Amino acid sequence: MKKLLALLLAAVMAFAMISMVSAVEFTDAADIEVKNTEAVTVLSEMGIIGGMGDGTFQPNGTLTRAQAAKIIAYMKLGKAGAEALTADTAAFTDVPTSHWACKYVNYCAKEGIVSGVGGGKFNPNGTLTGFQFGKMVLVSIGFNAETEGLTGSNWDLNVNTLVKEESLNRGVSVNSQNMRRQDACHLALNGLFYGEEKDPYSTLAYKAFTVSRAFGGNDKEDYRRPYTTYTTETSDALWEGTELTVKASPYLIYEKAFTMGDLYKDLGNKTFPIESFQMWSNNISFNKAGATTEKFCPAEGSTTAFPLSGWGVTCEWYYDGATPTNTCVQICMRGCQIVAVKDPSIASNGTVLEEGSVTVTCQGSEYTCVSNEFTSADIGSYVLADCFSTSSWKVVTSIHGVHRAKIVTGKLESDSSAVKVGGKTYAPIYGSIASSSDLPCTAKAYIEAGGAVGDEVHVITDKNNCCYGIYQ
């Protein structure tokens, strides 16, 4: 296959000598955060970034100055244009013409996108901060460094202000910290499609790669998560075929209650019309008849709680730049009990021939989902399961994922909503979920069910120390 061949050819090359490997093909893909998976996949398919030659991507490694120059050159010129660059002379003494990045560094220096570190040197292996790479992206999409104050004193403060004003930091932190490879991909993708709200054919993505994108519906992913389809008019130069469909990455994730004021701040202190918001879960839509801006839209300083947000509810926010639309997908977590496990079928060479499954009871019904994590020894144990719910917080059709829970054991020390065991307090999950759970999720509910303070109990908890159920 084309990708496999490219990977083999890249076996001895560094980050910037890129192989056509999508994010899921990197051996360390699990280290790529969910907010960055779309960016890493798309940029690797476009040939802008790639692996380390050994099948890894090292997403948490720091971007170097040379690698950043290569990314910008591809963003500006496209794959064919960047590869056609030559380096007959060296702009810096420490980046000779024999250096793999010389042609990219020369190009960026000529365009005023990068400068040296003094003494005629560039320091190609030096690290790069978020502000420094942010400046490079800003200049590459057309902002004048001198006019915008991106040089001289306070250049970093001006970069910080501008990337926020232009929403280039949507889903990625741009600051004084060293920029990780995976975050660089996210910022680069934002830069490639900058301006698509006004004209999708004016973006660098289209000018350099003839690539446009469309935000997809919710018929392909669990929980009605959206997807993005990238379309190119030069398929031979990019991925196989003319379209690439990938899971969209959320730009915001909340795992606790938040207010409309919090959302306003996290959206970059921006005001959006009510028509630009929608939510998949519990049959609620922001733009439905009767909805008001005051009730459903973010506002500066607003203390109004976001509908149905709280412990046990994950709110993932996705953005469609072409519409523009902000979509919230809500996922509920519940404490469930394993009642059956089917082991996977594995060949002698270790290949999984048939996936295993786990069956749990939830709200009086049994649900089965694919999983190779559990064995028959886990039957009877309590776990966490995530699902998509209706307005009554009943599971729609299935449990989509089952995860091991942390079980805390000790004497119950409280009789209120919060659960205190072993001197530590565990916050109860969102009320509507708690009231429809199989087990009591508050100390008060446990006592009302016949329990008592002082009982030796087990508490089902998660990484946020929330209580999903109490049992003896």
N, C-alpha and C positions, 0 to 999 in steps of 0.2 A: 504494500500500500504506500501511497505518497507520504503519509505521515511517518510510517515506520522507516522508510528510506531516509527521510529528512533527519530523523532522530539519530540514525546510525552515522550519517555524515557529520552530525554535530557533536559526536562523541568526545572530541578533543577541544571543543570550543567553549568560550566563556559565555556568561549571561547574554551578552549583546550579540554573539554570533548564533542566532536563534534558530531552534528547531520548531517545526510546526507541530507542537504538542498541545492539545487542549488541556484545561486545568484538571479534568478528571483522569488524565493519563499520567500526570506527574506522580511519582511514587510518594511524595510528601503532600499530596493534594489535601489530605485531612487537616493540614496546618493552615490552609487558606480559609480565612474567615468568610462566613456566608455573605457578608456585605461586599466581598471582593471577588467572589467566584465568577460572576458574570464578566467583570472587567478582565480578569486573568484569562478566561477562556477566549473571549473575543479578541483581545490583543495578541494572544498567541496564534490564533487562527489567521489574523491579519498579517502576521510576520513581524509585528512591532517588538514583541518581547518573546522570551523563550527560556529554556532550561539551562542547567549548568553543565550539560554534556554527559551527566551520569544518570539521567532520568529524573532528577530532582529539580525543583524550582527555587527552593530556599526562600519561601515567601516572607520570612521574618528577617532575612538578611538585609543589610543596609544598601540602598542604591548608591552607586559610585558616580562620580562626575562624568566619567567616560560613558557609562551606561545611559545616563540621563541625556547626554548629547546624541547618542544613537537613537533613543526613543523620539526625541524632538525632530531629528532629521527625517525619520520615517513618517511622523505625524504631518510634517510640512510637505514632503515630497512624494509620499506614497512608497510602496514597496519597490517598484521598478525604478523610480527616481532616486531613492536613497542608495540602492544597489549600484546605480550607474555613476555615483560620485567617485572621483579619483583623488589621489593625494600625491601630487608631484613635488610639493614642498610641505614643510612643517610649520605651522603657525606657532608652535611652542617647542622648546628644546626637549622636554620630557615626553613628547608625543611624536616620535619620529615617523617618517613615512612608512616604516615597516610595522608600526603599531596598528592593530586591528581597528582602533577607533579614530585614527588620524583623519580620515576623510570626513567623519561625522563632526569631530571637534572643529576642524577647519571650517566646515560649512556653518556651524552654529556661531563661531567667532566672527565670520564674515557678515552674518546676518545680525550681529549685535545681540545675540541671545545669551552668549556666555563670554566671560573674560578670564584672564589668567589670575594667578595668585601672587604675581610679582616675580621679578627676576627672569622674565621670559618663560616662566613655567605655568603649566595648567593643573598639575597634580591629578592625573586621570583616575588614580585609585583612591583618591580622597572621598570622604563621605559627603553626603548632601542633606541639608535640612529640608523640612517641608516648605519653609518660606523660599529657599533657594530654588527648589524645583517648581514651586508655585510661580515664581517670577518667570522662569523659563517658559512655562505653559502660557502665562498671560501674554508675554511678548510674541510667542508663536501664533497665538490666535488674533493678533493685531493690535494689542495695546502698546503704546509708545512708552518705553522705559523712562525717558527724560520727562515727558509731559505728565506722566502719572506718578512721578516721584519714586520710581522703582530703583533709583540709584542714589548715592550720597547718603546723608544722614536720614534716619527714620525710614529707610527703604523697606525694612521688614514690616513696620507698622502699616505702611501703605499697601504692601502685598496682602497682609492680613485683611485689611479693609476691603480691598478690591475683590479678592476671591470670595468673600462673603456676599458682597453686593451683587456679584455676577453668579452666585450659587455654584461656583466651581468646587466648593467644599461639600457639596451634597453627598453625604455618605462617607466622607473621608476627613480626617483631621489634618489641617495644614498649619503647622506651628514650627517652633524652633528646634524640635526634636529631629533626630536623624530619620529620614524617610525610608520606610521599609519597602521592599520590592512590590509586595501586594498592594500597598497603599498608593505607590507610584502608578500602578496600573489603573487604579480607580480614578485618580486625578487626571491621568492622561485620557481616559475614556470620556470623562466629563469635558475635557478640552476639545476632544475630537468632535463632539456633538454640540459644542457651544453654539447657541443661536438657532437651534432647530425649532424652537417655539415660534420664531418669526418666519424662518425659511429653511426647510430641511436640506435644500440644495446649496446653501451658502456655507455649510459647515466644512471643516477640514476633512472630516470623514468622507464627504461626498467629493470635494474638490481633489483630494489626493488619492482616494480609493474607490470612488463612485459607490460608496456605501451609504445607504439610508436605513432607517429602522422603524419598526412599528411595534407598539405595545400590544401584546396579545390579550386574549380573553382569559377565562378561568377554567377552560374545559380540559386542560392537559395536565394540571398539577393538583396535588393534594391540597385540601383546605382552600381551594379556589385561588391559590397563588397565581399571579400573572406570569407571563413569559414574554420574551422579546424576540422578534424575528428580524434578523439583519439581512438585507438584500444587496447584492453587488451586481454591477453590470460587467465586471471583468473577472469571472469565476476562475479562470485559469491561474490568476495571480494570487488568489486567496484560498478559501476553503473549497472543498469539492462541491460542485453545484452552485446554484445562484443564491440559495438561502441557507441561513444558519439560525436555528431556533434554540434558544437557551433559556434556562430559568432566570427570571429577573431577580436581581439582588435588592433586598430592602435597604433603604438609606437610613432608616431609623428603626430601632427595636426597643420597645418598652416591655418590662417584665413586672411592672408594678403600677399602681394607680398614678395617673398624671392629669394635669389640668389643661384647659385650653391655652392658658398662659405659658405653660411648659412647652406645648406644641408650637406656639407662635415663636418662642425663643429658639427652639431647635430647628425651625424652618428658616432660620436666618432673619428673624424679625421682619417677616414679610406678610403682607395681607393678600389672601386669595379669595376670589368670589366663591360663594357657596356651591356653584355648579362644578367647581373643580375638586370637590371632595366626594368620595364614596367609601362605603365600608361593607366588606363581605363577612357576615356573621350575624346571627340573630335577627335576620330580616330587616336590618336597619340600613337606610340609605340617607346620606347627607342631603342629597338633592331631591328627596321625595317631596311630594306636595305637602305644604304646611310647615316644612322645616324653615327655621329662621337663622339668619347669620349669627345672632346673639347666642343661640343655643348650640349650634353645631360647628361654627367656624372658630379658628384660633384667634385670640385677641390679646394685645399686650396687657399684661398684668391680670388677666382673667383668672379667677380662682374656681371657675366652673369645672367640675370633674368631667373628664372625657367619658362618654357613655360606656359602661361595662368594662372599665379598666380596673385592674387590681391584681393582687397576688393570685397566681394560678392562671392568669390570662396573659398570653403573649400577644402584643399588638405590633405587627410588622407593617411598615409604611413603604409603599412603592410609588415611584414617580414616572409619569408618562409625559415626556417633554413635548411631544407633538400636539397634545390636546390643549393645554396641559391639565393633568389630573393627578391628584394625590389619592391613592387607594390604601385603605387600611384592611389588613387581613387579621382576624382575631382567632387565636387558637387556645383552646381550653385544656388544662391538665387535670387529671383526676387520679385518685388512688384506686387501684383495681387489684383483684386477686387472680393469680394464674391458676387455671384449672386443667390445662392440657398443654403439652409441648410435643411438636413433631420435629425429630432430628433431621438435619439436612443430609442429602445423599452426596457423598464425597468419593471421587475416584481415587485410585491408588497414587496418582501423581499430585493429589491435593486439590484438583479442580472440583468445584461445587457443581454437581450435576442437577440437583434439585434443591431449592432453598428450603430451609426449615420454617416452622411457624410456631406462634404462641397464641393460646386462646385465653382470654381473660373474661371475668364477669364485671359488668359495669351497668349500674342502674337497673339491675335485675335481668339483664340480657347478656348473652355470650357473644364476643367478637373475636375474630381471628385475623392476625396480620403476619406478614412475613418477618421472620427474625431468626438469626442463627446464634443469638447471644445466650439463649437459655437451654437448660437440659431438664430431664425429668426430675432431678433433685430440686428444682426450683418450684415445682408444683405446690401450691398452697401458700406461697410467699406473696407478699404485697409489693406491687410495683407502681410506677407512674405511667400513665397512658395519655397521649395527646389526641385530641379529636376536634371536630368541627361541629358546632351546635346550632340548634334553632333558637327561637326566642324563648322557649321554655327551658333552654339549656339541656335538652335531651340530645343524645348522640344522633346524628343524621342517619348515616348508613354503616359506618365502621369506625374502628380504632385504627389510626394510621401509624402510630409508633408506640412501642412499649420500651421503657427504660428502667434500669435498676434504681431503686430509691434508697435513701439512707434511712435506716430504721433506728430510732433512738428509744432506749428503754430506761425506765425509772419511775419514781413515784410522782403521781399527779399532784401539783402543788397549788393549783388555782381553780376557781369556780366561775371565772368570767369568760369572755370570748377568747382571749389569748390563752395559749396552752403553755404552762410552765412545768418543765420536767428537768430534774437534776440541776436546778438553779438557773436554767436557761429558758428564755421565752421564745415560743414559735408562733409566728403570726398566722392567723387563720386565713384561708384562701377566700376569694371574692364570695360574698354572701349568697348570690344566686347559684353558684356552683356548689358551695358548701351544703345548701339546703337540698340539693338534688343528688348528693353523693351517697354511696352505699354505707359509709361509715361516718360517725360524727366528727366534725372538723373543728369544733370549739369545745373548750372545757365545759361550758354551760350545756351544750347539746349532749355531751357524754354523760353528764350527771342526770339530765332529764331522761336519758335512756336507761337509767338504773345504776349508773356508776357512782363513784364517790371520790372525794379528795383523799389522797393517801393510797389509792389503788396502784398497783404495779401495772403500768401500761406500756404499750408500744406506740410510737408516733411515726407516721410516714412523712418524711420531709424531703426537701429538694436542696439545691445549691444555695437558695435564698433563705433557707431555714423557715420555710412555710409549712404549715400543717395541712396534710391532705387526708388525714384520717387517724382516729385513735381506736385501738383495740387491745384486748387483754391476751 
